[in-house]
Amino acid sequence: MPTVEQLTRLKELGAATVYEAQGAFGAFDNGMKPLNPESRIAGPAITVDLRPADNFTIHFALEMAKPGDVLVIDAKGFMEAGPWGDILTLQAMKMGLAGLVIDGCVRDGNDVLKSGFPVFCRGLSIKGTEKKAMGKINVPIVIGGVCVSPGDIIVGDRDGIVSVPKDTVASALAASEVRERLEDEMRSAIQSGGTTAQLLGLSR
């Protein structure tokens, strides 16, 4: 498992930097965004394969989750129900989860925003769900066009979400640090009068 320091640094570096540094892969489609644009997350995924308009399995996934986990739910992109709301948000915060990513909608949007709990989703839906269908917990899922396995590291912020395979965290972090350093050098060069065309070698 990655260290707290590694997760903190990935969060600081941001989703876009991590995505580019690990070879421009792992980015969820741009339909999934944070409810609060200031939200930032980084943590290991606990995955849920959910039947649309039913949140039965979420309640048991929360019992299995550990502090610092990111709950990653494949709700099949269904937009006409909100399997997650203020009560589940309270439960997740009480258990110390790092955030929620759901391929679908949530509801109780104002209360979720006020809580400060990071939620990434496709939108809001006023409609509730049933509690009948058992889904699957901690299995590989495809969400936002990306295959996520349990334990993969989810990094999210205003730009979007990227998944880092759990066995490549160290190399992804190292590459992200290099990319950040190069961009800092480019910023300094621009402040000194350089142009992006020159610095990127495009003038040739």
Salt bridges, closest charged atoms under 4 A:
GLU12 OE1 - ARG9 NH1 3.12
ASP29 OD2 - ARG122 NH2 2.63
ASP49 OD1 - LYS76 NZ 2.39
ASP69 OD2 - LYS66 NZ 3.89
ASP74 OD2 - LYS76 NZ 3.41
GLU80 OE1 - LYS127 NZ 2.85
ASP103 OD1 - ARG122 NE 2.41
GLU130 OE1 - ARG51 NH2 3.95
GLU130 OE2 - LYS132 NZ 3.49
ASP157 OD2 - ARG40 NH2 3.92
GLU177 OE2 - ARG9 NE 2.77
GLU183 OE2 - ARG179 NH2 3.47
GLU183 OE1 - ARG187 NH2 3.60
ASP184 OD1 - ARG187 NH1 2.69
